[in-house]
Amino acid sequence: MVLNSAKTAIVITGPTGIGKTGLSIQVAKHFNSPVISADSRQIFKEIKIGTAAPTKAELSQVTHHMVGTKSINDYYSAYEYEQEALKIAETLFNTNDIIILTGGSMMYIDAFCNGIDELPTIDPGLRKDLQDQYNNEGLENMRRQLKILDPGFYNQVDLKNPKRVIHALEICLMTGKPYSSLRTNTKKDRDFNIIKIGLDMDRALLHQRINQRVDHMIASGLEKEANQWHHKKHLNSLNTVGYREFFSYFDGEVTKEKAIELIKRNSRRYARKQLSWFRRDKEITWFSPDNLTEVIKFVENKLKQAGVRNY
């Protein structure tokens, strides 16, 4: 990205479990900058353990935004995230030349950096009808409808992701047009610079970290947290690794040991998906999460090119 302004957002991303929170806090402290979260699950206040939300001690070190600000009952989209995060960034830039955006949610990172198509507001009645259909008839019924209404998007979407399938159906039924015809994927200009940092490491070590983090979640009470919200398992906010697997255990479909094994496996799979997604972005420069010195040096060089001096 060509840097042409003093205002800069440092984006720190990477796969689950790699240490984004810890490194982001260190970078934020170095530049005396606030942090905006780009995690689509840490935004929900009721599910702190399974989403590895920043702890009170971590939150106390630097100012964080968009952590625990929504309820699992709230509908929240990447477009809504874009609007809210940009508004927060605009306010922060009034008093800061540098802000930090950190998280591993691919759509949220893209929405903040590149923008996302503005789509019509969905009628609450339609949304409820489709959610009831999904709850009563399952995902396969929703897939069949999407295949008829928008075969192009049907061939692109992750058919195992209820949120993506149902959202596309909402748009099709709301507008009378295929969802794919409304997706322009036009990159939006931002009036601030963006420096993108990606975190990666040896795959075996990353898998070890992920497994250890799951063990820590279990020890911290993930089972109790998941059980508290078992009655709301239909919510998209709970269609999340760590909760899905425990819901299957509560429903008698797997043993507790198998559920924990699946949480670790599915977390590793999600990490691979994240890396594949982010690897396509040539604006990302990659570092080890344990190499804070090199990250700081790289960012400072970029800031000098942009004419940023107040750090």
FIMARGU-68752 format. One record per residue (C-alpha): x, y, z; residue number from 1. Coordinates in steps of 0.5 Angstrom, whole numbers, plus 500, padded with zeros to 3 digits. Each point is the difference from the previous one (the first is absolute). Layout:
N
<pt><x>X</x><y>Y</y><z>Z</z><num>NUM</num></pt>
...
This chain:
311
<pt><x>500</x><y>500</y><z>500</z><num>1</num></pt>
<pt><x>503</x><y>507</y><z>498</z><num>2</num></pt>
<pt><x>500</x><y>504</y><z>507</z><num>3</num></pt>
<pt><x>497</x><y>507</y><z>499</z><num>4</num></pt>
<pt><x>498</x><y>502</y><z>506</z><num>5</num></pt>
<pt><x>502</x><y>501</y><z>507</z><num>6</num></pt>
<pt><x>494</x><y>496</y><z>503</z><num>7</num></pt>
<pt><x>502</x><y>493</y><z>500</z><num>8</num></pt>
<pt><x>496</x><y>493</y><z>502</z><num>9</num></pt>
<pt><x>505</x><y>495</y><z>502</z><num>10</num></pt>
<pt><x>496</x><y>493</y><z>499</z><num>11</num></pt>
<pt><x>503</x><y>494</y><z>503</z><num>12</num></pt>
<pt><x>497</x><y>494</y><z>498</z><num>13</num></pt>
<pt><x>501</x><y>492</y><z>499</z><num>14</num></pt>
<pt><x>497</x><y>493</y><z>502</z><num>15</num></pt>
<pt><x>497</x><y>499</y><z>507</z><num>16</num></pt>
<pt><x>504</x><y>498</y><z>506</z><num>17</num></pt>
<pt><x>506</x><y>503</y><z>497</z><num>18</num></pt>
<pt><x>501</x><y>506</y><z>505</z><num>19</num></pt>
<pt><x>497</x><y>506</y><z>496</z><num>20</num></pt>
<pt><x>497</x><y>503</y><z>507</z><num>21</num></pt>
<pt><x>507</x><y>500</y><z>504</z><num>22</num></pt>
<pt><x>504</x><y>503</y><z>494</z><num>23</num></pt>
<pt><x>494</x><y>505</y><z>498</z><num>24</num></pt>
<pt><x>500</x><y>503</y><z>507</z><num>25</num></pt>
<pt><x>508</x><y>500</y><z>500</z><num>26</num></pt>
<pt><x>500</x><y>504</y><z>494</z><num>27</num></pt>
<pt><x>494</x><y>504</y><z>502</z><num>28</num></pt>
<pt><x>504</x><y>502</y><z>507</z><num>29</num></pt>
<pt><x>506</x><y>502</y><z>495</z><num>30</num></pt>
<pt><x>496</x><y>505</y><z>496</z><num>31</num></pt>
<pt><x>496</x><y>502</y><z>506</z><num>32</num></pt>
<pt><x>494</x><y>498</y><z>495</z><num>33</num></pt>
<pt><x>493</x><y>497</y><z>502</z><num>34</num></pt>
<pt><x>498</x><y>493</y><z>497</z><num>35</num></pt>
<pt><x>493</x><y>499</y><z>496</z><num>36</num></pt>
<pt><x>499</x><y>492</y><z>500</z><num>37</num></pt>
<pt><x>498</x><y>497</y><z>493</z><num>38</num></pt>
<pt><x>498</x><y>493</y><z>503</z><num>39</num></pt>
<pt><x>492</x><y>498</y><z>498</z><num>40</num></pt>
<pt><x>499</x><y>496</y><z>507</z><num>41</num></pt>
<pt><x>504</x><y>504</y><z>505</z><num>42</num></pt>
<pt><x>495</x><y>506</y><z>499</z><num>43</num></pt>
<pt><x>495</x><y>496</y><z>503</z><num>44</num></pt>
<pt><x>500</x><y>501</y><z>508</z><num>45</num></pt>
<pt><x>497</x><y>493</y><z>502</z><num>46</num></pt>
<pt><x>505</x><y>496</y><z>497</z><num>47</num></pt>
<pt><x>507</x><y>502</y><z>503</z><num>48</num></pt>
<pt><x>504</x><y>493</y><z>501</z><num>49</num></pt>
<pt><x>498</x><y>497</y><z>494</z><num>50</num></pt>
<pt><x>502</x><y>506</y><z>496</z><num>51</num></pt>
<pt><x>507</x><y>501</y><z>503</z><num>52</num></pt>
<pt><x>497</x><y>507</y><z>502</z><num>53</num></pt>
<pt><x>506</x><y>505</y><z>503</z><num>54</num></pt>
<pt><x>500</x><y>499</y><z>507</z><num>55</num></pt>
<pt><x>499</x><y>506</y><z>505</z><num>56</num></pt>
<pt><x>507</x><y>500</y><z>501</z><num>57</num></pt>
<pt><x>501</x><y>501</y><z>492</z><num>58</num></pt>
<pt><x>495</x><y>505</y><z>500</z><num>59</num></pt>
<pt><x>503</x><y>504</y><z>505</z><num>60</num></pt>
<pt><x>506</x><y>501</y><z>496</z><num>61</num></pt>
<pt><x>498</x><y>504</y><z>494</z><num>62</num></pt>
<pt><x>493</x><y>503</y><z>498</z><num>63</num></pt>
<pt><x>496</x><y>494</y><z>496</z><num>64</num></pt>
<pt><x>494</x><y>501</y><z>496</z><num>65</num></pt>
<pt><x>495</x><y>495</y><z>498</z><num>66</num></pt>
<pt><x>501</x><y>495</y><z>505</z><num>67</num></pt>
<pt><x>494</x><y>497</y><z>503</z><num>68</num></pt>
<pt><x>495</x><y>506</y><z>498</z><num>69</num></pt>
<pt><x>495</x><y>496</y><z>496</z><num>70</num></pt>
<pt><x>495</x><y>494</y><z>503</z><num>71</num></pt>
<pt><x>500</x><y>493</y><z>497</z><num>72</num></pt>
<pt><x>492</x><y>502</y><z>498</z><num>73</num></pt>
<pt><x>502</x><y>506</y><z>496</z><num>74</num></pt>
<pt><x>501</x><y>499</y><z>492</z><num>75</num></pt>
<pt><x>506</x><y>503</y><z>498</z><num>76</num></pt>
<pt><x>503</x><y>500</y><z>493</z><num>77</num></pt>
<pt><x>507</x><y>502</y><z>497</z><num>78</num></pt>
<pt><x>497</x><y>506</y><z>497</z><num>79</num></pt>
<pt><x>498</x><y>502</y><z>507</z><num>80</num></pt>
<pt><x>507</x><y>499</y><z>502</z><num>81</num></pt>
<pt><x>503</x><y>504</y><z>495</z><num>82</num></pt>
<pt><x>495</x><y>506</y><z>502</z><num>83</num></pt>
<pt><x>501</x><y>499</y><z>507</z><num>84</num></pt>
<pt><x>508</x><y>499</y><z>500</z><num>85</num></pt>
<pt><x>501</x><y>506</y><z>495</z><num>86</num></pt>
<pt><x>496</x><y>505</y><z>504</z><num>87</num></pt>
<pt><x>504</x><y>498</y><z>506</z><num>88</num></pt>
<pt><x>506</x><y>500</y><z>496</z><num>89</num></pt>
<pt><x>498</x><y>507</y><z>498</z><num>90</num></pt>
<pt><x>499</x><y>503</y><z>507</z><num>91</num></pt>
<pt><x>507</x><y>496</y><z>502</z><num>92</num></pt>
<pt><x>504</x><y>504</y><z>495</z><num>93</num></pt>
<pt><x>498</x><y>507</y><z>503</z><num>94</num></pt>
<pt><x>505</x><y>498</y><z>505</z><num>95</num></pt>
<pt><x>504</x><y>495</y><z>498</z><num>96</num></pt>
<pt><x>504</x><y>499</y><z>493</z><num>97</num></pt>
<pt><x>501</x><y>493</y><z>501</z><num>98</num></pt>
<pt><x>495</x><y>495</y><z>502</z><num>99</num></pt>
<pt><x>500</x><y>492</y><z>500</z><num>100</num></pt>
<pt><x>495</x><y>495</y><z>497</z><num>101</num></pt>
<pt><x>501</x><y>493</y><z>502</z><num>102</num></pt>
<pt><x>496</x><y>494</y><z>499</z><num>103</num></pt>
<pt><x>499</x><y>494</y><z>496</z><num>104</num></pt>
<pt><x>493</x><y>500</y><z>497</z><num>105</num></pt>
<pt><x>502</x><y>501</y><z>492</z><num>106</num></pt>
<pt><x>493</x><y>503</y><z>498</z><num>107</num></pt>
<pt><x>501</x><y>505</y><z>506</z><num>108</num></pt>
<pt><x>507</x><y>502</y><z>498</z><num>109</num></pt>
<pt><x>498</x><y>501</y><z>493</z><num>110</num></pt>
<pt><x>494</x><y>504</y><z>501</z><num>111</num></pt>
<pt><x>505</x><y>505</y><z>504</z><num>112</num></pt>
<pt><x>505</x><y>500</y><z>495</z><num>113</num></pt>
<pt><x>496</x><y>499</y><z>493</z><num>114</num></pt>
<pt><x>493</x><y>501</y><z>502</z><num>115</num></pt>
<pt><x>494</x><y>496</y><z>499</z><num>116</num></pt>
<pt><x>494</x><y>501</y><z>495</z><num>117</num></pt>
<pt><x>494</x><y>503</y><z>504</z><num>118</num></pt>
<pt><x>494</x><y>496</y><z>499</z><num>119</num></pt>
<pt><x>493</x><y>501</y><z>502</z><num>120</num></pt>
<pt><x>498</x><y>500</y><z>507</z><num>121</num></pt>
<pt><x>496</x><y>493</y><z>501</z><num>122</num></pt>
<pt><x>493</x><y>500</y><z>503</z><num>123</num></pt>
<pt><x>500</x><y>497</y><z>507</z><num>124</num></pt>
<pt><x>494</x><y>496</y><z>498</z><num>125</num></pt>
<pt><x>503</x><y>497</y><z>494</z><num>126</num></pt>
<pt><x>507</x><y>498</y><z>504</z><num>127</num></pt>
<pt><x>495</x><y>497</y><z>505</z><num>128</num></pt>
<pt><x>497</x><y>496</y><z>495</z><num>129</num></pt>
<pt><x>506</x><y>497</y><z>497</z><num>130</num></pt>
<pt><x>503</x><y>499</y><z>507</z><num>131</num></pt>
<pt><x>494</x><y>496</y><z>502</z><num>132</num></pt>
<pt><x>501</x><y>496</y><z>493</z><num>133</num></pt>
<pt><x>507</x><y>499</y><z>502</z><num>134</num></pt>
<pt><x>498</x><y>497</y><z>507</z><num>135</num></pt>
<pt><x>495</x><y>496</y><z>498</z><num>136</num></pt>
<pt><x>502</x><y>497</y><z>493</z><num>137</num></pt>
<pt><x>508</x><y>501</y><z>500</z><num>138</num></pt>
<pt><x>505</x><y>503</y><z>496</z><num>139</num></pt>
<pt><x>499</x><y>495</y><z>494</z><num>140</num></pt>
<pt><x>493</x><y>503</y><z>499</z><num>141</num></pt>
<pt><x>503</x><y>507</y><z>500</z><num>142</num></pt>
<pt><x>506</x><y>498</y><z>495</z><num>143</num></pt>
<pt><x>494</x><y>497</y><z>495</z><num>144</num></pt>
<pt><x>497</x><y>507</y><z>500</z><num>145</num></pt>
<pt><x>506</x><y>504</y><z>499</z><num>146</num></pt>
<pt><x>502</x><y>495</y><z>494</z><num>147</num></pt>
<pt><x>494</x><y>502</y><z>497</z><num>148</num></pt>
<pt><x>500</x><y>508</y><z>501</z><num>149</num></pt>
<pt><x>507</x><y>501</y><z>499</z><num>150</num></pt>
<pt><x>504</x><y>494</y><z>497</z><num>151</num></pt>
<pt><x>506</x><y>504</y><z>499</z><num>152</num></pt>
<pt><x>501</x><y>502</y><z>507</z><num>153</num></pt>
<pt><x>498</x><y>493</y><z>502</z><num>154</num></pt>
<pt><x>506</x><y>497</y><z>497</z><num>155</num></pt>
<pt><x>505</x><y>505</y><z>503</z><num>156</num></pt>
<pt><x>497</x><y>500</y><z>508</z><num>157</num></pt>
<pt><x>502</x><y>496</y><z>505</z><num>158</num></pt>
<pt><x>494</x><y>495</y><z>500</z><num>159</num></pt>
<pt><x>502</x><y>498</y><z>507</z><num>160</num></pt>
<pt><x>499</x><y>507</y><z>503</z><num>161</num></pt>
<pt><x>493</x><y>502</y><z>502</z><num>162</num></pt>
<pt><x>501</x><y>507</y><z>501</z><num>163</num></pt>
<pt><x>503</x><y>501</y><z>493</z><num>164</num></pt>
<pt><x>494</x><y>496</y><z>497</z><num>165</num></pt>
<pt><x>495</x><y>503</y><z>503</z><num>166</num></pt>
<pt><x>502</x><y>507</y><z>499</z><num>167</num></pt>
<pt><x>501</x><y>499</y><z>493</z><num>168</num></pt>
<pt><x>492</x><y>497</y><z>500</z><num>169</num></pt>
<pt><x>498</x><y>506</y><z>504</z><num>170</num></pt>
<pt><x>503</x><y>505</y><z>495</z><num>171</num></pt>
<pt><x>497</x><y>496</y><z>494</z><num>172</num></pt>
<pt><x>493</x><y>500</y><z>503</z><num>173</num></pt>
<pt><x>501</x><y>507</y><z>502</z><num>174</num></pt>
<pt><x>502</x><y>503</y><z>493</z><num>175</num></pt>
<pt><x>497</x><y>495</y><z>496</z><num>176</num></pt>
<pt><x>507</x><y>500</y><z>497</z><num>177</num></pt>
<pt><x>506</x><y>495</y><z>500</z><num>178</num></pt>
<pt><x>504</x><y>501</y><z>506</z><num>179</num></pt>
<pt><x>506</x><y>500</y><z>495</z><num>180</num></pt>
<pt><x>498</x><y>505</y><z>496</z><num>181</num></pt>
<pt><x>500</x><y>505</y><z>505</z><num>182</num></pt>
<pt><x>507</x><y>498</y><z>502</z><num>183</num></pt>
<pt><x>505</x><y>505</y><z>497</z><num>184</num></pt>
<pt><x>506</x><y>499</y><z>504</z><num>185</num></pt>
<pt><x>502</x><y>507</y><z>499</z><num>186</num></pt>
<pt><x>506</x><y>502</y><z>504</z><num>187</num></pt>
<pt><x>499</x><y>507</y><z>504</z><num>188</num></pt>
<pt><x>505</x><y>505</y><z>501</z><num>189</num></pt>
<pt><x>502</x><y>502</y><z>507</z><num>190</num></pt>
<pt><x>502</x><y>506</y><z>502</z><num>191</num></pt>
<pt><x>506</x><y>497</y><z>505</z><num>192</num></pt>
<pt><x>506</x><y>496</y><z>499</z><num>193</num></pt>
<pt><x>499</x><y>492</y><z>501</z><num>194</num></pt>
<pt><x>506</x><y>496</y><z>502</z><num>195</num></pt>
<pt><x>499</x><y>493</y><z>500</z><num>196</num></pt>
<pt><x>504</x><y>495</y><z>505</z><num>197</num></pt>
<pt><x>498</x><y>492</y><z>499</z><num>198</num></pt>
<pt><x>502</x><y>495</y><z>505</z><num>199</num></pt>
<pt><x>503</x><y>493</y><z>499</z><num>200</num></pt>
<pt><x>504</x><y>495</y><z>502</z><num>201</num></pt>
<pt><x>502</x><y>493</y><z>500</z><num>202</num></pt>
<pt><x>494</x><y>496</y><z>499</z><num>203</num></pt>
<pt><x>502</x><y>495</y><z>505</z><num>204</num></pt>
<pt><x>501</x><y>505</y><z>505</z><num>205</num></pt>
<pt><x>493</x><y>504</y><z>498</z><num>206</num></pt>
<pt><x>496</x><y>493</y><z>501</z><num>207</num></pt>
<pt><x>504</x><y>499</y><z>507</z><num>208</num></pt>
<pt><x>498</x><y>507</y><z>502</z><num>209</num></pt>
<pt><x>493</x><y>499</y><z>498</z><num>210</num></pt>
<pt><x>499</x><y>494</y><z>503</z><num>211</num></pt>
<pt><x>503</x><y>503</y><z>507</z><num>212</num></pt>
<pt><x>495</x><y>506</y><z>499</z><num>213</num></pt>
<pt><x>494</x><y>495</y><z>500</z><num>214</num></pt>
<pt><x>503</x><y>496</y><z>506</z><num>215</num></pt>
<pt><x>500</x><y>507</y><z>503</z><num>216</num></pt>
<pt><x>493</x><y>502</y><z>498</z><num>217</num></pt>
<pt><x>497</x><y>493</y><z>503</z><num>218</num></pt>
<pt><x>504</x><y>501</y><z>506</z><num>219</num></pt>
<pt><x>497</x><y>507</y><z>501</z><num>220</num></pt>
<pt><x>493</x><y>498</y><z>499</z><num>221</num></pt>
<pt><x>498</x><y>499</y><z>493</z><num>222</num></pt>
<pt><x>495</x><y>495</y><z>501</z><num>223</num></pt>
<pt><x>496</x><y>504</y><z>505</z><num>224</num></pt>
<pt><x>500</x><y>506</y><z>496</z><num>225</num></pt>
<pt><x>498</x><y>496</y><z>494</z><num>226</num></pt>
<pt><x>494</x><y>496</y><z>504</z><num>227</num></pt>
<pt><x>498</x><y>507</y><z>502</z><num>228</num></pt>
<pt><x>498</x><y>501</y><z>493</z><num>229</num></pt>
<pt><x>498</x><y>493</y><z>498</z><num>230</num></pt>
<pt><x>493</x><y>502</y><z>499</z><num>231</num></pt>
<pt><x>502</x><y>506</y><z>495</z><num>232</num></pt>
<pt><x>504</x><y>495</y><z>496</z><num>233</num></pt>
<pt><x>496</x><y>502</y><z>493</z><num>234</num></pt>
<pt><x>503</x><y>507</y><z>501</z><num>235</num></pt>
<pt><x>505</x><y>502</y><z>495</z><num>236</num></pt>
<pt><x>505</x><y>503</y><z>505</z><num>237</num></pt>
<pt><x>500</x><y>493</y><z>503</z><num>238</num></pt>
<pt><x>502</x><y>497</y><z>493</z><num>239</num></pt>
<pt><x>507</x><y>500</y><z>503</z><num>240</num></pt>
<pt><x>506</x><y>495</y><z>501</z><num>241</num></pt>
<pt><x>500</x><y>498</y><z>507</z><num>242</num></pt>
<pt><x>492</x><y>501</y><z>501</z><num>243</num></pt>
<pt><x>498</x><y>496</y><z>494</z><num>244</num></pt>
<pt><x>504</x><y>494</y><z>503</z><num>245</num></pt>
<pt><x>497</x><y>500</y><z>507</z><num>246</num></pt>
<pt><x>493</x><y>501</y><z>498</z><num>247</num></pt>
<pt><x>501</x><y>493</y><z>496</z><num>248</num></pt>
<pt><x>503</x><y>498</y><z>507</z><num>249</num></pt>
<pt><x>494</x><y>502</y><z>504</z><num>250</num></pt>
<pt><x>495</x><y>497</y><z>494</z><num>251</num></pt>
<pt><x>503</x><y>493</y><z>501</z><num>252</num></pt>
<pt><x>503</x><y>500</y><z>494</z><num>253</num></pt>
<pt><x>507</x><y>500</y><z>502</z><num>254</num></pt>
<pt><x>504</x><y>498</y><z>506</z><num>255</num></pt>
<pt><x>503</x><y>506</y><z>504</z><num>256</num></pt>
<pt><x>507</x><y>498</y><z>498</z><num>257</num></pt>
<pt><x>498</x><y>499</y><z>493</z><num>258</num></pt>
<pt><x>497</x><y>507</y><z>500</z><num>259</num></pt>
<pt><x>507</x><y>503</y><z>503</z><num>260</num></pt>
<pt><x>504</x><y>496</y><z>494</z><num>261</num></pt>
<pt><x>495</x><y>503</y><z>495</z><num>262</num></pt>
<pt><x>501</x><y>507</y><z>503</z><num>263</num></pt>
<pt><x>508</x><y>500</y><z>499</z><num>264</num></pt>
<pt><x>499</x><y>497</y><z>493</z><num>265</num></pt>
<pt><x>495</x><y>505</y><z>498</z><num>266</num></pt>
<pt><x>504</x><y>506</y><z>503</z><num>267</num></pt>
<pt><x>506</x><y>497</y><z>496</z><num>268</num></pt>
<pt><x>496</x><y>500</y><z>493</z><num>269</num></pt>
<pt><x>497</x><y>507</y><z>501</z><num>270</num></pt>
<pt><x>508</x><y>502</y><z>501</z><num>271</num></pt>
<pt><x>501</x><y>497</y><z>493</z><num>272</num></pt>
<pt><x>494</x><y>503</y><z>497</z><num>273</num></pt>
<pt><x>502</x><y>507</y><z>503</z><num>274</num></pt>
<pt><x>507</x><y>499</y><z>497</z><num>275</num></pt>
<pt><x>498</x><y>498</y><z>494</z><num>276</num></pt>
<pt><x>496</x><y>507</y><z>499</z><num>277</num></pt>
<pt><x>505</x><y>505</y><z>503</z><num>278</num></pt>
<pt><x>505</x><y>497</y><z>495</z><num>279</num></pt>
<pt><x>497</x><y>502</y><z>494</z><num>280</num></pt>
<pt><x>501</x><y>508</y><z>503</z><num>281</num></pt>
<pt><x>506</x><y>502</y><z>497</z><num>282</num></pt>
<pt><x>500</x><y>506</y><z>505</z><num>283</num></pt>
<pt><x>501</x><y>496</y><z>506</z><num>284</num></pt>
<pt><x>507</x><y>499</y><z>502</z><num>285</num></pt>
<pt><x>501</x><y>494</y><z>505</z><num>286</num></pt>
<pt><x>504</x><y>499</y><z>506</z><num>287</num></pt>
<pt><x>501</x><y>496</y><z>506</z><num>288</num></pt>
<pt><x>495</x><y>501</y><z>506</z><num>289</num></pt>
<pt><x>507</x><y>500</y><z>504</z><num>290</num></pt>
<pt><x>503</x><y>505</y><z>496</z><num>291</num></pt>
<pt><x>498</x><y>507</y><z>503</z><num>292</num></pt>
<pt><x>506</x><y>503</y><z>499</z><num>293</num></pt>
<pt><x>500</x><y>499</y><z>492</z><num>294</num></pt>
<pt><x>492</x><y>502</y><z>500</z><num>295</num></pt>
<pt><x>502</x><y>506</y><z>503</z><num>296</num></pt>
<pt><x>506</x><y>502</y><z>496</z><num>297</num></pt>
<pt><x>496</x><y>498</y><z>494</z><num>298</num></pt>
<pt><x>494</x><y>505</y><z>502</z><num>299</num></pt>
<pt><x>504</x><y>506</y><z>502</z><num>300</num></pt>
<pt><x>503</x><y>499</y><z>493</z><num>301</num></pt>
<pt><x>494</x><y>501</y><z>497</z><num>302</num></pt>
<pt><x>497</x><y>505</y><z>504</z><num>303</num></pt>
<pt><x>507</x><y>504</y><z>498</z><num>304</num></pt>
<pt><x>498</x><y>499</y><z>493</z><num>305</num></pt>
<pt><x>493</x><y>503</y><z>501</z><num>306</num></pt>
<pt><x>503</x><y>506</y><z>504</z><num>307</num></pt>
<pt><x>497</x><y>498</y><z>507</z><num>308</num></pt>
<pt><x>504</x><y>503</y><z>505</z><num>309</num></pt>
<pt><x>496</x><y>500</y><z>507</z><num>310</num></pt>
<pt><x>502</x><y>493</y><z>503</z><num>311</num></pt>
